[in-house]
């Protein structure tokens, strides 16, 4: 009997606000800046792109472009998304 596998879908593991915030934070600190947008896209997809688009006033198609990497988001777009997801960015001095 063959073992059946399926692709990993990170959205299956984003159950709480704390898990979502930790996931976004880790992606922000990744060396590849695209990881932040990929993570944000995964979270938005887990919440429902249409729902988030409606709640933020952003176009659904525009969101898909941002998360595909074919468009660079403006700060106000990121801020609307983060606010909608209940994620707050806090800065602190690097102690290194």
C-alpha positions in Angstrom: 0.0 0.0 0.0 1.4 3.4 -1.0 1.6 6.1 1.5 -0.5 9.1 0.5 0.8 12.5 1.2 -0.5 16.0 0.5 1.3 19.3 0.2 1.8 21.3 3.4 -0.6 24.1 3.8 0.5 26.5 6.5 -3.1 27.8 6.8 -3.9 24.5 8.5 -1.7 25.6 11.4 -2.9 29.2 11.8 -5.7 28.7 14.4 -5.2 31.5 16.9 -4.2 35.2 16.8 -1.0 34.4 18.7 0.0 31.8 16.1 -0.8 34.2 13.3 1.2 37.0 14.9 4.2 34.7 15.5 4.1 33.5 11.9 4.1 37.0 10.5 6.8 38.1 12.9 9.1 35.2 11.9 8.5 36.0 8.2 9.4 39.6 8.8 12.7 38.6 10.3 13.6 36.2 7.4 16.5 37.3 5.2 14.2 37.1 2.1 11.9 40.2 2.2 9.3 38.4 0.1 8.7 36.0 2.9 6.8 38.7 4.8 4.4 39.2 1.8 4.0 35.4 1.3 3.2 35.0 5.0 0.7 37.9 5.0 -0.9 36.4 1.9 -1.3 33.0 3.6 -3.0 34.6 6.6 -5.3 36.7 4.4 -6.2 33.5 2.4 -6.9 31.7 5.7 -9.3 34.5 6.7 -10.8 34.7 3.2 -9.5 37.1 0.5 -13.0 38.4 -0.4 -13.9 39.0 3.2 -10.6 40.9 4.0 -10.9 42.9 0.7 -14.4 43.9 1.6 -13.5 44.8 5.2 -10.4 46.8 4.2 -11.8 48.4 1.0 -9.0 46.9 -1.0 -9.5 45.2 -4.3 -9.4 41.4 -4.2 -7.4 41.4 -7.5 -5.0 43.9 -6.0 -4.4 41.6 -3.0 -3.7 38.6 -5.2 -1.1 40.7 -7.2 0.6 41.8 -4.0 0.8 38.2 -2.7 2.0 36.8 -6.0 4.9 39.2 -6.0 3.8 41.0 -9.2 3.1 44.2 -7.3 4.8 46.1 -4.5 2.4 47.1 -1.8 2.3 50.6 -0.4 2.5 51.1 3.3 -1.2 52.1 3.6 -2.1 48.7 2.0 0.0 46.8 4.5 -1.3 48.8 7.4 -4.9 48.2 6.4 -4.2 44.4 6.2 -2.3 44.2 9.5 -5.0 46.3 11.2 -7.7 44.0 9.8 -5.8 40.9 11.0 -5.3 42.4 14.4 -1.5 42.5 14.1 0.4 45.3 15.6 4.0 46.1 14.7 6.2 47.2 17.6 9.8 48.4 17.2 12.6 48.1 19.7 16.2 48.9 19.7 18.6 46.1 18.6 20.8 45.3 21.5 23.6 43.8 19.3 
